[in-house]
């Protein structure tokens, strides 16, 4: 994703809402979030990537985001992904 970890945290707070969450710092530049779903769990790992430099003028921060589900049924997975997608949408034209 083209955003910093701080930007990720702000948008991710909208995904989480009042869900029980555990955050683990896995080392410099890596964080893991664990969330309880009604019938399973989801973990989201965020890791810094080198910035994307465009035309030598623009430097965009980047993160690798991995979402893993554990024992969550398909409807809960879809619901989480839809909330995640909506929270990270940015305005544009």
N, CA, C and O atoms as CSV, one atom per row, in Angstrom:
chain,resi,resn,atom,element,x,y,z
A,1,UNK,N,N,0.842,-1.167,0.000
A,1,UNK,CA,C,0.000,0.000,0.000
A,1,UNK,C,C,0.897,1.243,0.000
A,1,UNK,O,O,1.978,1.236,0.589
A,2,UNK,N,N,0.450,2.281,-0.649
A,2,UNK,CA,C,1.223,3.512,-0.706
A,2,UNK,C,C,0.754,4.433,0.417
A,2,UNK,O,O,-0.098,5.301,0.224
A,3,UNK,N,N,1.331,4.218,1.584
A,3,UNK,CA,C,1.067,5.022,2.766
A,3,UNK,C,C,2.093,4.682,3.832
A,3,UNK,O,O,2.753,3.645,3.762
A,4,UNK,N,N,2.225,5.557,4.819
A,4,UNK,CA,C,3.151,5.288,5.924
A,4,UNK,C,C,2.441,4.439,6.976
A,4,UNK,O,O,1.220,4.289,6.937
A,5,UNK,N,N,3.204,3.887,7.913
A,5,UNK,CA,C,2.572,3.110,8.992
A,5,UNK,C,C,1.662,3.992,9.839
A,5,UNK,O,O,0.634,3.528,10.332
A,6,UNK,N,N,2.032,5.271,10.013
A,6,UNK,CA,C,1.178,6.196,10.781
A,6,UNK,C,C,-0.151,6.415,10.050
A,6,UNK,O,O,-1.209,6.429,10.679
A,7,UNK,N,N,-0.099,6.584,8.732
A,7,UNK,CA,C,-1.333,6.724,7.952
A,7,UNK,C,C,-2.151,5.437,8.005
A,7,UNK,O,O,-3.379,5.473,8.084
A,8,UNK,N,N,-1.458,4.300,7.961
A,8,UNK,CA,C,-2.148,3.018,8.065
A,8,UNK,C,C,-2.907,2.943,9.393
A,8,UNK,O,O,-4.077,2.561,9.418
A,9,UNK,N,N,-2.247,3.305,10.488
A,9,UNK,CA,C,-2.864,3.222,11.814
A,9,UNK,C,C,-4.132,4.071,11.892
A,9,UNK,O,O,-5.118,3.646,12.493
A,10,UNK,N,N,-4.124,5.255,11.299
A,10,UNK,CA,C,-5.311,6.113,11.328
A,10,UNK,C,C,-6.488,5.481,10.593
A,10,UNK,O,O,-7.607,5.474,11.106
A,11,UNK,N,N,-6.246,4.956,9.410
A,11,UNK,CA,C,-7.324,4.325,8.648
A,11,UNK,C,C,-7.746,3.001,9.277
A,11,UNK,O,O,-8.928,2.658,9.270
A,12,UNK,N,N,-6.794,2.266,9.814
A,12,UNK,CA,C,-7.098,0.970,10.423
A,12,UNK,C,C,-7.991,1.129,11.651
A,12,UNK,O,O,-8.789,0.243,11.954
A,13,UNK,N,N,-7.863,2.244,12.353
A,13,UNK,CA,C,-8.729,2.495,13.515
A,13,UNK,C,C,-10.199,2.513,13.096
A,13,UNK,O,O,-11.066,2.128,13.881
A,14,UNK,N,N,-10.490,2.952,11.877
A,14,UNK,CA,C,-11.875,2.934,11.372
A,14,UNK,C,C,-12.335,1.514,11.074
A,14,UNK,O,O,-13.524,1.213,11.188
A,15,UNK,N,N,-11.420,0.648,10.697
A,15,UNK,CA,C,-11.773,-0.753,10.438
A,15,UNK,C,C,-12.101,-1.444,11.753
A,15,UNK,O,O,-13.089,-2.171,11.858
A,16,UNK,N,N,-11.265,-1.209,12.748
A,16,UNK,CA,C,-11.353,-1.916,14.022
A,16,UNK,C,C,-12.592,-1.516,14.818
A,16,UNK,O,O,-13.287,-2.376,15.359
A,17,UNK,N,N,-12.870,-0.213,14.890
A,17,UNK,CA,C,-14.013,0.236,15.685
A,17,UNK,C,C,-13.889,-0.238,17.110
A,17,UNK,O,O,-12.921,0.093,17.794
A,18,UNK,N,N,-14.861,-1.014,17.572
A,18,UNK,CA,C,-14.841,-1.507,18.952
A,18,UNK,C,C,-14.463,-2.985,19.049
A,18,UNK,O,O,-14.730,-3.625,20.066
A,19,UNK,N,N,-13.846,-3.530,18.004
A,19,UNK,CA,C,-13.393,-4.930,18.019
A,19,UNK,C,C,-12.215,-5.056,18.978
A,19,UNK,O,O,-11.360,-4.172,19.035
A,20,UNK,N,N,-12.168,-6.148,19.727
A,20,UNK,CA,C,-11.047,-6.443,20.620
A,20,UNK,C,C,-9.792,-6.630,19.769
A,20,UNK,O,O,-9.770,-7.451,18.852
A,21,UNK,N,N,-8.751,-5.865,20.083
A,21,UNK,CA,C,-7.535,-5.887,19.254
A,21,UNK,C,C,-6.291,-5.992,20.126
A,21,UNK,O,O,-6.232,-5.431,21.220
A,22,UNK,N,N,-5.304,-6.717,19.623
A,22,UNK,CA,C,-3.986,-6.795,20.256
A,22,UNK,C,C,-2.976,-6.330,19.215
A,22,UNK,O,O,-3.003,-6.789,18.073
A,23,UNK,N,N,-2.088,-5.424,19.605
A,23,UNK,CA,C,-1.042,-4.964,18.686
A,23,UNK,C,C,0.294,-5.433,19.205
A,23,UNK,O,O,0.598,-5.283,20.388
A,24,UNK,N,N,1.088,-5.997,18.331
A,24,UNK,CA,C,2.420,-6.464,18.672
A,24,UNK,C,C,3.426,-5.783,17.762
A,24,UNK,O,O,3.268,-5.789,16.541
A,25,UNK,N,N,4.451,-5.201,18.348
A,25,UNK,CA,C,5.535,-4.648,17.544
A,25,UNK,C,C,6.558,-5.757,17.359
A,25,UNK,O,O,7.124,-6.255,18.332
A,26,UNK,N,N,6.793,-6.143,16.117
A,26,UNK,CA,C,7.627,-7.298,15.810
A,26,UNK,C,C,9.070,-6.902,15.530
A,26,UNK,O,O,9.882,-7.754,15.170
A,27,UNK,N,N,9.390,-5.671,15.684
A,27,UNK,CA,C,10.723,-5.177,15.363
A,27,UNK,C,C,10.573,-3.876,14.621
A,27,UNK,O,O,9.465,-3.474,14.265
A,28,UNK,N,N,11.677,-3.225,14.389
A,28,UNK,CA,C,11.622,-1.935,13.712
A,28,UNK,C,C,10.972,-2.076,12.350
A,28,UNK,O,O,11.417,-2.863,11.514
A,29,UNK,N,N,9.919,-1.307,12.134
A,29,UNK,CA,C,9.262,-1.308,10.840
A,29,UNK,C,C,8.219,-2.381,10.637
A,29,UNK,O,O,7.661,-2.483,9.545
A,30,UNK,N,N,7.927,-3.200,11.664
A,30,UNK,CA,C,6.938,-4.271,11.546
A,30,UNK,C,C,5.974,-4.229,12.727
A,30,UNK,O,O,6.389,-4.135,13.882
A,31,UNK,N,N,4.687,-4.301,12.420
A,31,UNK,CA,C,3.669,-4.411,13.453
A,31,UNK,C,C,2.668,-5.465,13.044
A,31,UNK,O,O,2.417,-5.683,11.859
A,32,UNK,N,N,2.097,-6.117,14.046
A,32,UNK,CA,C,1.077,-7.133,13.796
A,32,UNK,C,C,-0.117,-6.815,14.677
A,32,UNK,O,O,0.029,-6.580,15.877
A,33,UNK,N,N,-1.293,-6.809,14.079
A,33,UNK,CA,C,-2.540,-6.585,14.793
A,33,UNK,C,C,-3.344,-7.877,14.774
A,33,UNK,O,O,-3.486,-8.504,13.724
A,34,UNK,N,N,-3.867,-8.278,15.920
A,34,UNK,CA,C,-4.700,-9.477,16.020
A,34,UNK,C,C,-6.083,-9.043,16.483
A,34,UNK,O,O,-6.216,-8.342,17.486
A,35,UNK,N,N,-7.109,-9.459,15.754
A,35,UNK,CA,C,-8.474,-9.069,16.059
A,35,UNK,C,C,-9.350,-10.298,16.220
A,35,UNK,O,O,-9.227,-11.273,15.478
A,36,UNK,N,N,-10.232,-10.233,17.198
A,36,UNK,CA,C,-11.208,-11.296,17.393
A,36,UNK,C,C,-12.419,-11.005,16.517
A,36,UNK,O,O,-12.953,-9.897,16.534
A,37,UNK,N,N,-12.843,-11.989,15.761
A,37,UNK,CA,C,-14.081,-11.928,14.999
A,37,UNK,C,C,-15.099,-12.822,15.709
A,37,UNK,O,O,-14.710,-13.589,16.590
A,38,UNK,N,N,-16.367,-12.755,15.366
A,38,UNK,CA,C,-17.352,-13.584,16.075
A,38,UNK,C,C,-17.017,-15.082,16.093
A,38,UNK,O,O,-17.233,-15.754,17.102
A,39,UNK,N,N,-16.494,-15.599,14.986
A,39,UNK,CA,C,-16.227,-17.038,14.920
A,39,UNK,C,C,-14.777,-17.379,14.599
A,39,UNK,O,O,-14.484,-18.534,14.288
A,40,UNK,N,N,-13.885,-16.442,14.662
A,40,UNK,CA,C,-12.488,-16.702,14.324
A,40,UNK,C,C,-11.631,-15.502,14.653
A,40,UNK,O,O,-11.999,-14.664,15.477
A,41,UNK,N,N,-10.489,-15.429,14.005
A,41,UNK,CA,C,-9.557,-14.318,14.234
A,41,UNK,C,C,-9.001,-13.857,12.894
A,41,UNK,O,O,-9.029,-14.583,11.900
A,42,UNK,N,N,-8.500,-12.638,12.898
A,42,UNK,CA,C,-7.797,-12.109,11.734
A,42,UNK,C,C,-6.531,-11.429,12.249
A,42,UNK,O,O,-6.555,-10.755,13.278
A,43,UNK,N,N,-5.448,-11.607,11.540
A,43,UNK,CA,C,-4.219,-10.892,11.871
A,43,UNK,C,C,-3.812,-10.065,10.654
A,43,UNK,O,O,-3.919,-10.499,9.507
A,44,UNK,N,N,-3.344,-8.862,10.954
A,44,UNK,CA,C,-2.918,-7.933,9.912
A,44,UNK,C,C,-1.492,-7.529,10.242
A,44,UNK,O,O,-1.234,-6.948,11.296
A,45,UNK,N,N,-0.569,-7.835,9.345
A,45,UNK,CA,C,0.834,-7.483,9.527
A,45,UNK,C,C,1.176,-6.343,8.583
A,45,UNK,O,O,0.853,-6.376,7.396
A,46,UNK,N,N,1.839,-5.331,9.139
A,46,UNK,CA,C,2.227,-4.148,8.377
A,46,UNK,C,C,3.737,-3.998,8.476
A,46,UNK,O,O,4.289,-3.990,9.576
A,47,UNK,N,N,4.404,-3.880,7.345
A,47,UNK,CA,C,5.862,-3.742,7.319
A,47,UNK,C,C,6.257,-2.623,6.369
A,47,UNK,O,O,5.723,-2.502,5.266
A,48,UNK,N,N,7.200,-1.810,6.817
A,48,UNK,CA,C,7.715,-0.732,5.967
A,48,UNK,C,C,8.415,-1.319,4.742
A,48,UNK,O,O,9.096,-2.342,4.823
A,49,UNK,N,N,8.232,-0.653,3.623
A,49,UNK,CA,C,8.964,-0.949,2.392
A,49,UNK,C,C,9.733,0.311,2.007
A,49,UNK,O,O,9.401,1.403,2.468
A,50,UNK,N,N,10.750,0.168,1.172
A,50,UNK,CA,C,11.431,1.377,0.690
A,50,UNK,C,C,10.433,2.268,-0.050
A,50,UNK,O,O,9.518,1.759,-0.697
A,51,UNK,N,N,10.594,3.578,0.036
A,51,UNK,CA,C,9.654,4.471,-0.645
A,51,UNK,C,C,9.735,4.318,-2.160
A,51,UNK,O,O,10.764,3.929,-2.713
A,52,UNK,N,N,8.623,4.634,-2.808
A,52,UNK,CA,C,8.573,4.652,-4.268
A,52,UNK,C,C,8.951,6.058,-4.715
A,52,UNK,O,O,8.312,7.030,-4.313
A,53,UNK,N,N,9.976,6.170,-5.534
A,53,UNK,CA,C,10.406,7.473,-6.030
A,53,UNK,C,C,9.970,7.584,-7.486
A,53,UNK,O,O,10.325,6.755,-8.324
A,54,UNK,N,N,9.200,8.616,-7.765
A,54,UNK,CA,C,8.635,8.789,-9.099
A,54,UNK,C,C,9.265,10.011,-9.763
A,54,UNK,O,O,9.121,11.134,-9.282
A,55,UNK,N,N,9.946,9.783,-10.846
A,55,UNK,CA,C,10.528,10.870,-11.619
A,55,UNK,C,C,11.598,11.657,-10.879
A,55,UNK,O,O,11.942,12.770,-11.278
A,56,UNK,N,N,12.118,11.090,-9.816
A,56,UNK,CA,C,13.138,11.761,-9.042
A,56,UNK,C,C,12.623,12.938,-8.231
A,56,UNK,O,O,13.396,13.603,-7.541
A,57,UNK,N,N,11.319,13.201,-8.307
A,57,UNK,CA,C,10.758,14.362,-7.639
A,57,UNK,C,C,9.808,14.000,-6.488
A,57,UNK,O,O,9.753,14.704,-5.480
A,58,UNK,N,N,9.083,12.930,-6.641
A,58,UNK,CA,C,8.060,12.552,-5.664
A,58,UNK,C,C,8.487,11.278,-4.955
A,58,UNK,O,O,8.866,10.297,-5.594
A,59,UNK,N,N,8.425,11.301,-3.639
A,59,UNK,CA,C,8.802,10.151,-2.822
A,59,UNK,C,C,7.560,9.704,-2.031
A,59,UNK,O,O,7.078,10.428,-1.160
A,60,UNK,N,N,7.053,8.512,-2.343
A,60,UNK,CA,C,5.844,8.002,-1.714
A,60,UNK,C,C,6.186,6.902,-0.711
A,60,UNK,O,O,6.902,5.961,-1.053
A,61,UNK,N,N,5.681,7.007,0.534
A,61,UNK,CA,C,5.931,5.938,1.510
A,61,UNK,C,C,5.142,4.689,1.108
A,61,UNK,O,O,4.087,4.781,0.481
A,62,UNK,N,N,5.674,3.523,1.480
A,62,UNK,CA,C,4.997,2.267,1.146
A,62,UNK,C,C,5.054,1.307,2.323
A,62,UNK,O,O,6.009,1.314,3.100
A,63,UNK,N,N,4.021,0.481,2.446
A,63,UNK,CA,C,3.970,-0.590,3.440
A,63,UNK,C,C,3.464,-1.861,2.770
A,63,UNK,O,O,2.648,-1.820,1.849
A,64,UNK,N,N,3.958,-2.962,3.245
A,64,UNK,CA,C,3.416,-4.261,2.834
A,64,UNK,C,C,2.400,-4.650,3.895
A,64,UNK,O,O,2.708,-4.650,5.087
A,65,UNK,N,N,1.195,-4.979,3.464
A,65,UNK,CA,C,0.117,-5.341,4.383
A,65,UNK,C,C,-0.325,-6.764,4.045
A,65,UNK,O,O,-0.668,-7.061,2.901
A,66,UNK,N,N,-0.315,-7.643,5.056
A,66,UNK,CA,C,-0.735,-9.034,4.882
A,66,UNK,C,C,-1.888,-9.294,5.839
A,66,UNK,O,O,-1.771,-9.052,7.040
A,67,UNK,N,N,-3.013,-9.791,5.301
A,67,UNK,CA,C,-4.188,-10.115,6.107
A,67,UNK,C,C,-4.349,-11.628,6.100
A,67,UNK,O,O,-4.413,-12.248,5.039
A,68,UNK,N,N,-4.414,-12.226,7.301
A,68,UNK,CA,C,-4.564,-13.683,7.431
A,68,UNK,C,C,-5.738,-13.983,8.359
A,68,UNK,O,O,-5.869,-13.380,9.424
A,69,UNK,N,N,-6.580,-14.910,7.948
A,69,UNK,CA,C,-7.729,-15.306,8.748
A,69,UNK,C,C,-7.492,-16.673,9.372
A,69,UNK,O,O,-6.839,-17.532,8.779
A,70,UNK,N,N,-8.023,-16.867,10.565
A,70,UNK,CA,C,-7.916,-18.145,11.261
A,70,UNK,C,C,-9.313,-18.560,11.721
A,70,UNK,O,O,-9.900,-17.940,12.608
A,71,UNK,N,N,-9.829,-19.611,11.106
A,71,UNK,CA,C,-11.120,-20.202,11.460
A,71,UNK,C,C,-12.294,-19.248,11.322
A,71,UNK,O,O,-13.323,-19.449,11.967
A,72,UNK,N,N,-12.166,-18.221,10.503
A,72,UNK,CA,C,-13.273,-17.299,10.256
A,72,UNK,C,C,-14.036,-17.771,9.021
A,72,UNK,O,O,-13.430,-18.032,7.982
A,73,UNK,N,N,-15.364,-17.882,9.126
A,73,UNK,CA,C,-16.145,-18.294,7.956
A,73,UNK,C,C,-16.113,-17.228,6.861
A,73,UNK,O,O,-15.765,-16.074,7.109
A,74,UNK,N,N,-16.474,-17.627,5.675
A,74,UNK,CA,C,-16.385,-16.769,4.503
A,74,UNK,C,C,-17.141,-15.453,4.687
A,74,UNK,O,O,-16.636,-14.408,4.279
A,75,UNK,N,N,-18.328,-15.468,5.285
A,75,UNK,CA,C,-19.095,-14.234,5.437
A,75,UNK,C,C,-18.378,-13.237,6.360
A,75,UNK,O,O,-18.437,-12.032,6.116
A,76,UNK,N,N,-17.705,-13.715,7.410
A,76,UNK,CA,C,-16.939,-12.830,8.288
A,76,UNK,C,C,-15.699,-12.281,7.576
A,76,UNK,O,O,-15.321,-11.126,7.771
A,77,UNK,N,N,-15.082,-13.114,6.761
A,77,UNK,CA,C,-13.927,-12.657,5.985
A,77,UNK,C,C,-14.338,-11.550,5.020
A,77,UNK,O,O,-13.678,-10.515,4.931
A,78,UNK,N,N,-15.430,-11.777,4.303
A,78,UNK,CA,C,-15.921,-10.771,3.366
A,78,UNK,C,C,-16.272,-9.467,4.080
A,78,UNK,O,O,-15.947,-8.381,3.601
A,79,UNK,N,N,-16.929,-9.584,5.211
A,79,UNK,CA,C,-17.315,-8.399,5.979
A,79,UNK,C,C,-16.083,-7.596,6.396
A,79,UNK,O,O,-16.063,-6.371,6.271
A,80,UNK,N,N,-15.058,-8.291,6.893
A,80,UNK,CA,C,-13.841,-7.604,7.318
A,80,UNK,C,C,-13.146,-6.942,6.130
A,80,UNK,O,O,-12.739,-5.784,6.217
A,81,UNK,N,N,-13.012,-7.663,5.034
A,81,UNK,CA,C,-12.342,-7.114,3.846
A,81,UNK,C,C,-13.115,-5.913,3.311
A,81,UNK,O,O,-12.505,-4.931,2.889
A,82,UNK,N,N,-14.437,-5.970,3.320
A,82,UNK,CA,C,-15.232,-4.827,2.863
A,82,UNK,C,C,-15.015,-3.610,3.759
A,82,UNK,O,O,-14.870,-2.496,3.255
A,83,UNK,N,N,-14.990,-3.805,5.087
A,83,UNK,CA,C,-14.720,-2.695,6.007
A,83,UNK,C,C,-13.316,-2.152,5.778
A,83,UNK,O,O,-13.109,-0.939,5.760
A,84,UNK,N,N,-12.346,-3.055,5.601
A,84,UNK,CA,C,-10.960,-2.663,5.366
A,84,UNK,C,C,-10.868,-1.834,4.088
A,84,UNK,O,O,-10.278,-0.754,4.084
A,85,UNK,N,N,-11.444,-2.338,3.018
A,85,UNK,CA,C,-11.393,-1.649,1.729
A,85,UNK,C,C,-12.018,-0.266,1.829
A,85,UNK,O,O,-11.448,0.707,1.336
A,86,UNK,N,N,-13.166,-0.169,2.451
A,86,UNK,CA,C,-13.860,1.120,2.567
A,86,UNK,C,C,-13.046,2.117,3.402
A,86,UNK,O,O,-12.985,3.298,3.058
A,87,UNK,N,N,-12.428,1.664,4.480
A,87,UNK,CA,C,-11.653,2.547,5.353
A,87,UNK,C,C,-10.408,3.098,4.658
A,87,UNK,O,O,-9.938,4.184,4.997
A,88,UNK,N,N,-9.876,2.359,3.693
A,88,UNK,CA,C,-8.646,2.789,3.029
A,88,UNK,C,C,-8.880,3.470,1.678
A,88,UNK,O,O,-7.925,3.865,1.010
A,89,UNK,N,N,-10.128,3.607,1.280
A,89,UNK,CA,C,-10.401,4.323,0.041
A,89,UNK,C,C,-10.072,5.792,0.234
A,89,UNK,O,O,-10.353,6.375,1.281
A,90,UNK,N,N,-9.485,6.369,-0.769
A,90,UNK,CA,C,-9.136,7.780,-0.719
A,90,UNK,C,C,-9.879,8.520,-1.816
A,90,UNK,O,O,-10.157,7.971,-2.883
A,91,UNK,N,N,-10.189,9.755,-1.538
A,91,UNK,CA,C,-10.857,10.576,-2.545
A,91,UNK,C,C,-9.969,10.773,-3.760
A,91,UNK,O,O,-8.743,10.741,-3.656
A,92,UNK,N,N,-10.564,10.966,-4.856
A,92,UNK,CA,C,-9.797,11.162,-6.078
A,92,UNK,C,C,-10.723,11.496,-7.221
A,92,UNK,O,O,-11.944,11.524,-7.071
A,93,UNK,N,N,-10.140,11.740,-8.329
A,93,UNK,CA,C,-10.991,12.086,-9.460
A,93,UNK,C,C,-10.419,11.548,-10.731
A,93,UNK,O,O,-11.000,11.739,-11.799
